[in-house]
Amino acid sequence: MVTKDSATRSLTDLTRELGPAFELRAAANDAADRFCEEDLAELKENGVLAAGVPAELGGGGATVSELGAMLRTLAGYNASTALALSMHTHQVAIPAWRWRNENGVGEPLLKRVASENIVLVSSGGSDWLDSSGTLKKVEGGYVMNARKVFSSGSPFGDLLMTSAVLDDPADGATVLHFGVPLRAEGVHVGDNWRTLGMRATGSNDVIIEDLFIPDGAIGGRRPKGTWGIFHLVMKIAIPLIYSVYLGVAEKARDTALELASRKREDAETRLNVGEMENALRATRLAVTEMLRLADSAQPGPETTNEVAILRTLAGDAAVDTVEKAMAVAGGAGFFRSTGLERLFRDVQAARYHPLTEKKQLDLTGRFALGLPIE
């Protein structure tokens, strides 16, 4: 079990202990579009789900940087497992920050993660500022209908951390935030995750039909299209998610160097290696700075803008690193048996997490020009 006094050591050592078995399963899971359930079950059994819960509430008390280091290491063994875990991990790290900085907000959820070992699933990537789905006010709560896409880890999850839109008579379109039990009647986890890469993340659609959400379940509300809690999401979630892509890039680099060991005297190989090293260094610098901001900065427009820029830089550099790794490896990298081909496909997912590049450029342009970013 991860403890406060040994969070970093335990997370690092445990990941390296479990990782080789995950790596052995990675190719078969990828080929069969099979969810990484065995990996997540082992991580759950070893207390990793509660690593980010404050020690005072029964968890490991790990910082965001420590969690990022774990995900980075894990991605070198199995990128899909690391990405699926990152979605749970950031949904724990966000209320942990709020508990520490907002007078205990989020304590019941954090205690459940620590005591019941529940798995949280995020719908934030598909919802973002506008959210999706509808809420209708009824006595004692709301009735929800929605389809939530990109719900990573959904086959293994317990609680979907999500939102939907209420047409409020007084305030207009209003987004309410809450958790949805994934085994509740009216909730159906699809089986439609068939993708280029990250095939084992189980990022299926979750379909919600006429589900009652009690008033007491509502954890926050904001006007549709406004940032609200998503300033905190940018500060914490994005650095953790892109720690995974750094791990993918590092694994691709190491694999490529092994494959190119017989071509060290070839000038073209050396140039390709040099370009790969530059791209990897850029990835590391961007992710390291994001994690620094996650641990030290306050959420708000300035931090959001900084993280958004770094997210684009990290994503582009990670993709570039793996593309250069393919060039370094040459024809050998084209074979599935080397694992490099899978890393090339997996890293493409770095393009799609918010804020995507064009939206980041617009936000950054607005911020620099003194325009509102809402």
Disulfide bonds with the S-S distance in Angstrom:
none
